[in-house]
Amino acid sequence: MKLPRDSIRARLIGLAMMLTGMALVAGYLVISTLLEDFITGRFDAETAAVADALIAGATIGDRGQLEAGPAPSDPRFQIPLSGWFWQLSQDGRVMAKSPSLFDNVLRPPEGNFTGGPGTGPADEPLRVTHYGFTLPDSDAALAVTVTAPGAEIDAAMARLRRPLMFSLIALGLALGLASLFQVAAGLRSLDRLGRDIRDIRAGRTEALPLPRVAELRPVAHELNALIEQNRKVLARTREHVGNLAHSLKTPLAALDNGLPPDHPGHALIARMDRQIGWHLRRARSSGAAGLLGSRTEIAPVLEDVMLVLHRPVTESGLRVETDLPPGIAFAGERQDLEEMIGNLVENAVKWARTRIRVRAGALGPNRLWVEIEDDGPGMSEADYAQALRRGTRLDESGPPGTGLGLAIVSDLAALHGGRLDLARGGSGGLCARLELPA
């Protein structure tokens, strides 16, 4: 799964991996240092014990020369050039040494120390213990030197560092998987909140359920309050629009009725009435478009529309054919869908000769289409764009109307992110196709 750079998951996982890696590297360095101190301390303890044994066995001979006691029994001091060496010196002269040195001698650094660095006959690295001592009846400068091979110390460290490194890598992988699980579990509530918001936009629910996570409950409360405020604002807008319609249309009707039948003002009043109707419907639909939590099924709306148009359909002897998949729904308010389908079906009833066909289907998970087709005279392709302009009537001798129906449907569909297309139907009449959010 590829995560964007601005993702919370990516940031949390990246931060967890970085901190885990830094902690593991630091742990490796600290543990390695402790192990190195432990191993070198063990080697130093061995060489110091051999040195103490050599001092305990050393004596001064009759001629005042240093003589070694019993040699250490450790066979490593017998193997030639093994790196395990010892020697006793008096006044800077080597008086006794281990067989592993052959004819070589050690040149230890100045001073007394346990576990210092040094080199052997072949310049190989050694771990050196060297200090001076005294014996009764002798004023000579006596010294003992015992060494251990640096290669053995390095090999012992390598044997411990390798499993330590593999163990920390395994621990890092386990911690990485734990971090992934922790981040996924911690952000699951955000994913659920996102799905709940999408359900509201799709109209599958009207409010957000309260999350189980306490930190997200205030967010859910605020979103629910925002949705409720949206509904209240829409309700007030519709009320004002209705009041405005009443206050404008009533004086116009009274003015129209007061004029003589042949007065030219009737045409002007009709035009004003159409303009008022257009703007009022547009204002109402603009407030309704995109209302959160709205979902309306197609089939019940069509049934209601056909119930209203039952009389003109029956009187004209029209046959209405429907093909609507069950459950297909519009992501918007019922009133808007009734406005769009009602205008299109009413237009089809006016112009159809024998048959009207209504179909619907899905264009994808978030899109649907509705087609209303009649077998009337139809219109030419050049008239399609003109028919969608408000107040335009292509045939003044046809059935009565304001010329607003198709324009209102087109405008309302556009406000919902949809569209209305006109085309010639299979029977020669007009086919109006709506594409809307689902």
PEWO-V407758 format. One record per residue. N is the residue number from 0. RES is the residue in three letters. SS is DSSP state (~ for helix, > for strand, _ for the rest). NEAR is the number of other C-alpha atoms within 12 Angstrom. Layout:
N	RES	SS	NEAR
N	RES	SS	NEAR
This chain:
0	MET	_	6
1	LYS	_	8
2	LEU	_	13
3	PRO	_	11
4	ARG	_	12
5	ASP	_	11
6	SER	_	14
7	ILE	~	19
8	ARG	~	28
9	ALA	~	22
10	ARG	~	18
11	LEU	~	25
12	ILE	~	28
13	GLY	~	22
14	LEU	~	18
15	ALA	~	25
16	MET	~	25
17	MET	~	19
18	LEU	~	18
19	THR	~	26
20	GLY	~	24
21	MET	~	16
22	ALA	~	20
23	LEU	~	28
24	VAL	~	20
25	ALA	~	16
26	GLY	~	22
27	TYR	~	27
28	LEU	~	18
29	VAL	~	16
30	ILE	~	21
31	SER	~	28
32	THR	~	18
33	LEU	~	17
34	LEU	~	24
35	GLU	~	25
36	ASP	~	20
37	PHE	~	18
38	ILE	~	28
39	THR	~	35
40	GLY	~	23
41	ARG	~	22
42	PHE	~	33
43	ASP	~	33
44	ALA	~	23
45	GLU	~	25
46	THR	~	39
47	ALA	~	31
48	ALA	~	24
49	VAL	~	36
50	ALA	~	38
51	ASP	~	27
52	ALA	~	24
53	LEU	~	36
54	ILE	~	35
55	ALA	~	21
56	GLY	~	20
57	ALA	_	31
58	THR	>	27
59	ILE	>	24
60	GLY	_	16
61	ASP	_	10
62	ARG	_	10
63	GLY	_	18
64	GLN	_	25
65	LEU	>	37
66	GLU	>	27
67	ALA	_	30
68	GLY	_	24
69	PRO	_	18
70	ALA	_	28
71	PRO	_	30
72	SER	_	14
73	ASP	_	21
74	PRO	~	15
75	ARG	~	25
76	PHE	~	28
77	GLN	_	21
78	ILE	_	16
79	PRO	_	19
80	LEU	_	28
81	SER	_	29
82	GLY	_	37
83	TRP	_	43
84	PHE	>	46
85	TRP	>	51
86	GLN	>	47
87	LEU	>	42
88	SER	>	34
89	GLN	>	29
90	ASP	_	20
91	GLY	_	22
92	ARG	>	20
93	VAL	>	28
94	MET	>	28
95	ALA	>	36
96	LYS	>	35
97	SER	_	39
98	PRO	~	26
99	SER	~	31
100	LEU	~	28
101	PHE	_	21
102	ASP	_	15
103	ASN	_	22
104	VAL	_	29
105	LEU	_	40
106	ARG	_	30
107	PRO	_	35
108	PRO	_	22
109	GLU	_	17
110	GLY	_	17
111	ASN	_	20
112	PHE	>	25
113	THR	>	33
114	GLY	>	33
115	GLY	>	30
116	PRO	>	26
117	GLY	>	30
118	THR	>	25
119	GLY	_	32
120	PRO	_	25
121	ALA	_	17
122	ASP	_	16
123	GLU	_	22
124	PRO	>	23
125	LEU	>	38
126	ARG	>	40
127	VAL	>	44
128	THR	>	42
129	HIS	>	40
130	TYR	>	30
131	GLY	>	29
132	PHE	>	28
133	THR	_	22
134	LEU	_	23
135	PRO	_	14
136	ASP	_	14
137	SER	_	20
138	ASP	_	15
139	ALA	_	20
140	ALA	_	20
141	LEU	>	35
142	ALA	>	40
143	VAL	>	48
144	THR	>	51
145	VAL	>	52
146	THR	>	52
147	ALA	>	44
148	PRO	>	37
149	GLY	~	29
150	ALA	~	22
151	GLU	~	24
152	ILE	~	29
153	ASP	~	23
154	ALA	~	16
155	ALA	~	23
156	MET	~	27
157	ALA	~	18
158	ARG	~	18
159	LEU	~	23
160	ARG	~	24
161	ARG	~	16
162	PRO	~	17
163	LEU	~	23
164	MET	~	23
165	PHE	~	16
166	SER	~	17
167	LEU	~	27
168	ILE	~	21
169	ALA	~	16
170	LEU	~	22
171	GLY	~	26
172	LEU	~	19
173	ALA	~	18
174	LEU	~	23
175	GLY	~	26
176	LEU	~	18
177	ALA	~	19
178	SER	~	26
179	LEU	~	25
180	PHE	~	18
181	GLN	~	17
182	VAL	~	26
183	ALA	~	20
184	ALA	~	16
185	GLY	~	22
186	LEU	~	23
187	ARG	~	21
188	SER	~	24
189	LEU	~	25
190	ASP	~	19
191	ARG	~	23
192	LEU	~	27
193	GLY	~	21
194	ARG	~	19
195	ASP	~	27
196	ILE	~	27
197	ARG	~	23
198	ASP	~	24
199	ILE	~	27
200	ARG	~	30
201	ALA	~	32
202	GLY	_	29
203	ARG	_	25
204	THR	_	22
205	GLU	_	27
206	ALA	_	28
207	LEU	_	33
208	PRO	_	26
209	LEU	_	22
210	PRO	_	22
211	ARG	_	16
212	VAL	_	19
213	ALA	~	13
214	GLU	~	16
215	LEU	~	24
216	ARG	~	19
217	PRO	~	17
218	VAL	~	22
219	ALA	~	27
220	HIS	~	20
221	GLU	~	17
222	LEU	~	26
223	ASN	~	25
224	ALA	~	18
225	LEU	~	20
226	ILE	~	26
227	GLU	~	20
228	GLN	~	16
229	ASN	~	23
230	ARG	~	25
231	LYS	~	18
232	VAL	~	18
233	LEU	~	25
234	ALA	~	19
235	ARG	~	17
236	THR	~	23
237	ARG	~	24
238	GLU	~	18
239	HIS	~	18
240	VAL	~	27
241	GLY	~	20
242	ASN	~	15
243	LEU	~	21
244	ALA	~	26
245	HIS	~	18
246	SER	~	16
247	LEU	~	23
248	LYS	~	24
249	THR	~	17
250	PRO	~	17
251	LEU	~	25
252	ALA	~	19
253	ALA	~	14
254	LEU	~	21
255	ASP	~	24
256	ASN	~	17
257	GLY	~	15
258	LEU	_	17
259	PRO	_	11
260	PRO	_	12
261	ASP	_	11
262	HIS	_	14
263	PRO	_	13
264	GLY	~	18
265	HIS	~	21
266	ALA	~	17
267	LEU	~	16
268	ILE	~	25
269	ALA	~	23
270	ARG	~	22
271	MET	~	23
272	ASP	~	28
273	ARG	~	29
274	GLN	~	24
275	ILE	~	28
276	GLY	~	29
277	TRP	~	30
278	HIS	~	25
279	LEU	~	29
280	ARG	~	33
281	ARG	~	30
282	ALA	~	26
283	ARG	~	32
284	SER	~	36
285	SER	~	27
286	GLY	~	31
287	ALA	~	34
288	ALA	_	36
289	GLY	_	33
290	LEU	_	34
291	LEU	_	36
292	GLY	_	33
293	SER	_	34
294	ARG	_	33
295	THR	>	28
296	GLU	>	34
297	ILE	~	41
298	ALA	~	28
299	PRO	~	22
300	VAL	~	28
301	LEU	~	39
302	GLU	~	22
303	ASP	~	21
304	VAL	~	30
305	MET	~	31
306	LEU	~	18
307	VAL	~	19
308	LEU	_	26
309	HIS	~	21
310	ARG	~	15
311	PRO	~	22
312	VAL	~	27
313	THR	~	17
314	GLU	~	14
315	SER	~	20
316	GLY	_	17
317	LEU	_	27
318	ARG	>	24
319	VAL	>	31
320	GLU	>	21
321	THR	>	24
322	ASP	>	21
323	LEU	_	26
324	PRO	_	19
325	PRO	_	15
326	GLY	_	18
327	ILE	_	31
328	ALA	>	35
329	PHE	>	47
330	ALA	_	40
331	GLY	_	40
332	GLU	_	36
333	ARG	~	30
334	GLN	~	30
335	ASP	~	39
336	LEU	~	42
337	GLU	~	32
338	GLU	~	33
339	MET	~	46
340	ILE	~	46
341	GLY	~	31
342	ASN	~	33
343	LEU	~	43
344	VAL	~	48
345	GLU	~	36
346	ASN	~	39
347	ALA	~	41
348	VAL	~	39
349	LYS	~	32
350	TRP	~	32
351	ALA	_	35
352	ARG	_	25
353	THR	_	25
354	ARG	>	31
355	ILE	>	39
356	ARG	>	34
357	VAL	>	36
358	ARG	>	30
359	ALA	>	34
360	GLY	>	31
361	ALA	>	25
362	LEU	>	17
363	GLY	>	13
364	PRO	_	16
365	ASN	_	24
366	ARG	>	24
367	LEU	>	31
368	TRP	>	34
369	VAL	>	43
370	GLU	>	38
371	ILE	>	43
372	GLU	>	44
373	ASP	>	40
374	ASP	_	29
375	GLY	_	27
376	PRO	_	23
377	GLY	_	31
378	MET	_	26
379	SER	_	19
380	GLU	~	17
381	ALA	~	14
382	ASP	~	19
383	TYR	~	25
384	ALA	~	20
385	GLN	~	22
386	ALA	~	33
387	LEU	_	29
388	ARG	_	22
389	ARG	_	28
390	GLY	_	27
391	THR	_	25
392	ARG	_	26
393	LEU	_	26
394	ASP	_	18
395	GLU	_	12
396	SER	_	8
397	GLY	_	16
398	PRO	_	17
399	PRO	_	16
400	GLY	_	22
401	THR	_	31
402	GLY	_	31
403	LEU	_	38
404	GLY	~	36
405	LEU	~	43
406	ALA	~	38
407	ILE	~	42
408	VAL	~	43
409	SER	~	38
410	ASP	~	33
411	LEU	~	42
412	ALA	~	39
413	ALA	~	25
414	LEU	~	28
415	HIS	_	34
416	GLY	_	24
417	GLY	_	31
418	ARG	>	29
419	LEU	>	35
420	ASP	>	32
421	LEU	>	34
422	ALA	>	27
423	ARG	>	26
424	GLY	_	29
425	GLY	_	19
426	SER	_	20
427	GLY	_	21
428	GLY	_	31
429	LEU	>	39
430	CYS	>	38
431	ALA	>	43
432	ARG	>	34
433	LEU	>	41
434	GLU	>	36
435	LEU	>	44
436	PRO	>	37
437	ALA	_	38
